[in-house]
Amino acid sequence: MAEHENILRKIKSCLALAQSDNPNEAAAALSRAQDLMEKYGVSHDDVVISDVNSSTANSSAGRVPPKHIVMLANMVARAFGVETVYRAYYRGDRWRARFEFYGIDVGPKVAAYTYEVLERQLIKSRTAYIGGLNKRLKRSTKVRRGDMYASGWVRAVADKVLSHCATEAEIKAIEAYEAKQFGDSLQSMKGRDLSTKARNHDYGALVDGLADGSKVDFRQGVAGEGQQALTGGGDQS
């Protein structure tokens, strides 16, 4: 692995020199890069993909996540200019899951950290909200209202997020990574949505979620500021 990474570094260094204003230097660097790629069986996509990193965040959402969890992951991915995919797996006696965030530089690492913090806050707030509902309500009603509350919470936080504008090079690198890692199997996850069964009295939960989510102070950190990406608005332990 270390040798492969070293070869990729050499090729990328040559390709960078191939952008030189000196025609002779550029031609020599490009020729050297092509020789190395042929010698070690490295394709252009291999070089491009080497710029993509990935980082995973654990999730308690189970085999099929609820809609608000998918909304949360997509919001975080958008904030840090990365993509995400949900991976569920059965271990022990239950389904477990994680989100893989992938993109350029430290974006995936910051996104994974931020997602885990936000999910803990969201779950805590949703649990507290359900706990405050009328105890005479059916469990199905409580779960539905809890999900609608959570969706409102995420929407309010999402209103504070500025989408990262990816460069053409970043987009191509991520597309190449997806093609190699997932092929045609990559699908968008919508999550289960109980709001389709909502009744008039349920929409107050959405409003309550919007109000509580607006109190969350979401800050889009830059490289190296992952632990400052989120403050206030709930428990971060």
C-alpha positions as CSV (number, residue, x, y, z in Angstrom):
1,M,0.0,0.0,0.0
2,A,2.8,2.4,0.9
3,E,4.6,1.6,-2.3
4,H,1.5,2.2,-4.4
5,E,0.9,5.6,-2.7
6,N,4.5,6.5,-3.3
7,I,4.1,5.7,-7.0
8,L,0.9,7.8,-7.2
9,R,2.7,10.7,-5.6
10,K,5.4,10.5,-8.2
11,I,2.9,10.4,-11.0
12,K,0.9,13.3,-9.6
13,S,4.1,15.3,-9.2
14,C,5.0,14.7,-12.8
15,L,1.5,15.7,-14.0
16,A,1.8,18.9,-12.0
17,L,5.1,19.7,-13.7
18,A,3.5,18.9,-17.0
19,Q,1.6,22.2,-16.5
20,S,4.8,24.1,-16.7
21,D,5.1,27.1,-19.0
22,N,8.4,25.7,-20.2
23,P,7.5,23.4,-23.1
24,N,10.5,21.2,-22.7
25,E,10.0,20.7,-19.0
26,A,6.3,20.1,-19.5
27,A,6.9,17.5,-22.2
28,A,9.5,15.6,-20.2
29,A,7.3,15.6,-17.1
30,L,4.3,14.3,-19.0
31,S,6.4,11.6,-20.7
32,R,7.8,10.5,-17.3
33,A,4.2,10.3,-15.9
34,Q,3.1,8.2,-18.8
35,D,6.0,5.9,-18.4
36,L,5.3,5.4,-14.7
37,M,1.6,4.8,-15.3
38,E,2.4,2.2,-18.0
39,K,5.1,0.5,-15.9
40,Y,2.9,0.1,-12.8
41,G,-0.5,-0.3,-14.5
42,V,-1.9,2.9,-13.1
43,S,-4.8,4.4,-15.0
44,H,-5.9,8.0,-15.2
45,D,-8.9,7.2,-13.1
46,D,-6.6,5.7,-10.4
47,V,-4.7,9.0,-10.2
48,V,-7.9,11.0,-10.0
49,I,-9.5,8.8,-7.4
50,S,-6.4,9.0,-5.2
51,D,-7.5,12.5,-4.3
52,V,-10.7,11.1,-2.8
53,N,-10.9,10.3,0.9
54,S,-13.7,8.6,2.9
55,S,-14.7,8.6,6.5
56,T,-17.6,6.8,8.3
57,A,-20.0,7.9,10.9
58,N,-22.0,5.4,13.0
59,S,-25.8,5.6,12.9
60,S,-28.4,4.1,15.1
61,A,-31.0,4.1,12.3
62,G,-31.0,0.4,11.5
63,R,-31.6,-1.4,8.2
64,V,-33.8,1.3,6.7
65,P,-33.3,4.8,8.1
66,P,-36.2,7.2,8.7
67,K,-36.5,10.2,6.4
68,H,-35.1,12.7,8.9
69,I,-31.9,10.7,9.3
70,V,-31.4,10.7,5.5
71,M,-32.1,14.4,5.5
72,L,-29.6,15.0,8.2
73,A,-26.8,13.1,6.4
74,N,-27.5,14.8,3.1
75,M,-27.5,18.2,4.8
76,V,-24.1,17.5,6.4
77,A,-22.7,16.2,3.1
78,R,-23.9,19.3,1.3
79,A,-22.3,21.6,3.9
80,F,-18.8,20.1,3.5
81,G,-18.9,19.4,-0.2
82,V,-18.9,15.6,0.0
83,E,-21.2,12.7,-0.9
84,T,-22.6,10.1,1.4
85,V,-23.9,6.5,1.1
86,Y,-25.8,4.5,3.8
87,R,-24.4,1.1,4.7
88,A,-26.5,-1.3,6.8
89,Y,-25.2,-4.6,8.0
90,Y,-26.4,-7.4,10.4
91,R,-24.1,-8.2,13.3
92,G,-24.8,-10.1,16.5
93,D,-28.6,-9.9,17.0
94,R,-29.5,-6.7,15.2
95,W,-29.1,-4.4,12.2
96,R,-26.4,-1.8,12.5
97,A,-25.5,1.0,10.1
98,R,-23.1,3.8,9.2
99,F,-22.9,6.6,6.7
100,E,-19.8,6.8,4.6
101,F,-18.9,10.3,3.6
102,Y,-16.5,10.6,0.7
103,G,-14.9,13.6,-1.0
104,I,-11.7,15.7,-1.3
105,D,-9.2,16.5,1.5
106,V,-10.5,16.6,5.1
107,G,-14.2,17.2,4.1
108,P,-15.3,13.6,4.7
109,K,-13.6,13.5,8.2
110,V,-15.2,16.8,9.3
111,A,-18.6,15.7,7.8
112,A,-18.5,12.3,9.7
113,Y,-17.7,14.0,13.0
114,T,-20.4,16.7,12.5
115,Y,-23.0,14.0,11.6
116,E,-22.4,12.0,14.7
117,V,-22.7,15.0,16.9
118,L,-25.9,16.1,15.2
119,E,-27.4,12.7,15.2
120,R,-26.9,12.4,19.0
121,Q,-28.5,15.8,19.5
122,L,-31.4,15.0,17.2
123,I,-32.1,11.7,18.9
124,K,-32.0,13.3,22.3
125,S,-34.4,16.1,21.3
126,R,-36.8,13.7,19.6
127,T,-36.8,11.3,22.6
128,A,-37.5,14.3,24.9
129,Y,-40.3,15.5,22.7
130,I,-42.0,12.1,22.6
131,G,-41.6,11.8,26.3
132,G,-43.6,15.0,26.7
133,L,-46.6,13.8,24.6
134,N,-49.9,12.7,26.1
135,K,-49.4,9.3,27.5
136,R,-52.8,8.2,26.2
137,L,-51.6,8.5,22.6
138,K,-51.0,5.3,20.7
139,R,-47.4,4.3,20.2
140,S,-47.7,4.6,16.5
141,T,-49.0,8.2,16.9
142,K,-46.1,9.1,19.1
143,V,-43.5,7.6,16.7
144,R,-45.1,9.5,13.8
145,R,-45.1,12.8,15.6
146,G,-41.6,12.2,16.8
147,D,-40.5,11.7,13.2
148,M,-42.3,14.8,12.1
149,Y,-40.7,16.7,14.9
150,A,-37.3,15.4,13.8
151,S,-37.9,16.4,10.2
152,G,-38.7,19.9,11.3
153,W,-35.6,20.0,13.5
154,V,-33.4,19.1,10.5
155,R,-35.1,21.5,8.2
156,A,-34.4,24.4,10.6
157,V,-30.7,23.5,10.9
158,A,-30.5,23.0,7.1
159,D,-31.7,26.6,6.6
160,K,-28.4,27.7,8.1
161,V,-26.2,25.7,5.7
162,L,-24.4,27.1,2.7
163,S,-23.8,24.5,0.0
164,H,-20.1,23.9,-0.8
165,C,-19.5,24.7,-4.5
166,A,-17.4,21.8,-5.8
167,T,-14.9,22.5,-8.6
168,E,-15.0,20.6,-11.9
169,A,-11.9,18.6,-10.8
170,E,-13.6,17.6,-7.5
171,I,-16.8,16.5,-9.3
172,K,-14.8,14.3,-11.7
173,A,-12.8,12.8,-8.9
174,I,-15.9,11.9,-6.9
175,E,-17.7,10.5,-10.0
176,A,-14.7,8.3,-10.8
177,Y,-14.6,7.1,-7.2
178,E,-18.3,6.2,-7.3
179,A,-17.9,4.3,-10.6
180,K,-15.1,2.2,-9.2
181,Q,-16.6,1.7,-5.7
182,F,-20.2,1.2,-6.5
183,G,-20.6,0.7,-10.2
184,D,-24.3,0.7,-11.1
185,S,-25.4,-0.3,-7.6
186,L,-25.4,3.3,-6.1
187,Q,-28.9,4.4,-5.4
188,S,-30.3,7.4,-3.5
189,M,-31.9,6.6,-0.2
190,K,-35.2,8.3,0.7
191,G,-35.8,6.6,4.0
192,R,-39.2,5.6,5.5
193,D,-41.6,8.5,5.8
194,L,-44.5,8.3,8.3
195,S,-45.7,11.8,7.5
196,T,-47.7,10.3,4.6
197,K,-50.1,9.1,7.3
198,A,-50.2,12.4,9.2
199,R,-53.4,13.9,10.5
200,N,-54.1,17.5,11.2
201,H,-53.1,17.3,14.9
202,D,-49.7,15.9,13.9
203,Y,-48.5,19.0,12.2
204,G,-47.8,20.8,15.5
205,A,-44.9,18.4,15.9
206,L,-43.3,19.7,12.7
207,V,-43.7,23.3,14.0
208,D,-42.2,22.3,17.3
209,G,-39.2,20.7,15.6
210,L,-38.6,23.8,13.5
211,A,-38.6,25.9,16.6
212,D,-36.1,23.7,18.5
213,G,-33.9,23.2,15.4
214,S,-33.6,26.9,15.0
215,K,-31.7,27.0,18.3
216,V,-28.9,24.8,17.1
217,D,-25.8,26.8,16.2
218,F,-24.4,25.1,13.1
219,R,-21.0,26.4,12.0
220,Q,-19.4,25.1,8.8
221,G,-15.8,24.7,9.8
222,V,-12.9,24.8,7.4
223,A,-10.0,22.3,7.2
224,G,-8.9,21.3,10.7
225,E,-11.9,22.8,12.4
226,G,-14.1,19.7,12.7
227,Q,-14.5,20.0,16.4
228,Q,-15.7,23.5,16.1
229,A,-18.4,22.8,13.5
230,L,-21.2,22.6,15.9
231,T,-21.9,24.4,19.2
232,G,-24.9,24.9,21.4
233,G,-28.4,23.6,20.9
234,G,-28.1,20.4,22.9
235,D,-25.9,17.7,24.3
236,Q,-22.6,17.1,22.5
237,S,-21.1,14.5,24.8
